[in-house]
């Protein structure tokens, strides 16, 4: 069984930033393709895509960070809560 301690805020922030890097590359590619499909010149399509990817990177890092912190408070499905429950001795019978 895996046991995980509650996550640190810095871990949540690093996860948010790295995930957004991946997501922003995806957003850039999709935005570039859409702009190109609407017959924008290649340079104009690239600048539209960069603008969209830049703005959504900042907003989604913030959103993901708070989403991650909210989930860190939910005990459901966390391995450290399962291990803690297994390690708690049963109550002793009344005398």
C-alpha positions in Angstrom: 0.0 0.0 0.0 1.2 3.5 -0.8 1.2 6.1 1.9 1.3 9.8 0.9 1.6 12.7 3.3 -0.5 15.8 2.6 1.0 17.9 -0.1 2.9 21.1 0.5 1.8 24.4 -1.1 5.0 24.6 -3.0 4.3 21.2 -4.6 0.8 22.4 -5.6 2.3 25.5 -7.2 5.0 23.6 -9.1 2.4 21.1 -10.3 0.2 24.0 -11.4 3.0 25.7 -13.3 4.3 22.6 -15.1 0.8 21.5 -16.0 0.0 24.9 -17.5 3.2 24.8 -19.5 1.9 21.6 -21.2 -1.6 23.1 -21.5 -0.3 26.4 -22.9 1.6 24.6 -25.7 -1.7 22.8 -26.5 -3.6 26.0 -26.5 -1.0 27.7 -28.7 -1.2 24.9 -31.3 -5.0 24.8 -31.3 -5.2 28.6 -31.5 -2.7 28.7 -34.3 -4.6 26.1 -36.3 -8.0 27.9 -35.7 -6.5 31.2 -36.7 -5.0 29.7 -39.8 -8.3 28.0 -40.8 -9.9 31.5 -40.7 -7.4 32.5 -43.3 -5.2 34.7 -41.2 -1.7 35.3 -42.4 0.9 33.0 -40.7 2.5 35.8 -38.7 -0.9 37.1 -37.6 -2.1 33.6 -36.7 1.1 33.1 -34.6 0.6 36.4 -32.7 -3.1 35.6 -32.0 -2.0 32.2 -30.7 0.7 33.7 -28.5 -1.8 36.2 -27.1 -4.4 33.6 -26.2 -1.8 31.2 -24.7 -0.2 33.9 -22.6 -3.4 35.1 -21.0 -4.8 31.7 -20.4 -1.5 30.5 -18.8 -1.8 33.1 -16.0 -5.5 32.6 -15.3 -5.3 28.8 -15.3 -2.2 28.6 -13.1 -4.2 30.5 -10.5 -7.3 28.4 -11.0 -5.4 25.1 -10.8 -3.5 26.2 -7.7 -6.7 26.8 -5.8 -8.3 23.7 -7.2 -5.3 21.7 -6.0 -5.4 23.3 -2.5 -9.2 22.6 -2.2 -8.6 18.9 -3.1 -5.7 18.7 -0.6 -8.4 19.3 2.1 -10.6 16.5 0.9 -9.7 13.3 2.7 -11.6 11.0 0.3 -9.3 8.7 -1.6 -6.1 9.8 0.0 -3.8 7.0 0.9 -2.5 8.7 4.1 -6.0 8.6 5.5 -6.3 4.9 4.8 -3.0 4.1 6.4 -3.9 6.3 9.4 -7.2 4.5 9.9 -5.5 1.1 9.7 -2.9 2.2 12.3 -5.5 3.4 14.8 -6.0 0.7 17.5 -9.6 -0.4 18.1 -11.3 1.1 21.1 -10.8 -1.0 24.3 -13.9 -2.5 25.8 -15.5 -0.8 28.8 -14.4 -2.3 32.1 
